[in-house]
Amino acid sequence: MKLVKRIVVVLVIAFAAFYLITRPQDAANAVQGAIGAVWGAGAAVVDFFMALAAG
C-alpha cells in the first residue's frame, strides 16, 4: 500500500509540473481559485462563530 501511495504522489507532482510548464496562465488561475476557495471557507467559519457568539 505504501508503494501505491508513493506512485500516486509522484504522478500528481509530475502532472502538476507538466501543467505548470505547458499552461502557466491556467496554472496561475487554478492556484488563485484554490486560494480564493480557502479564503472564502475561512471567512465562512469566522462568520459562523461570530453569529454563534452573538447568540
Secondary structure, DSSP 8 states (H G I E B T S, - for coil): -HHHHHHHHHHHHHHHHHHHHH-HHHHHHHHHHHHHHHHHHHHHHHHHHHHHHH-
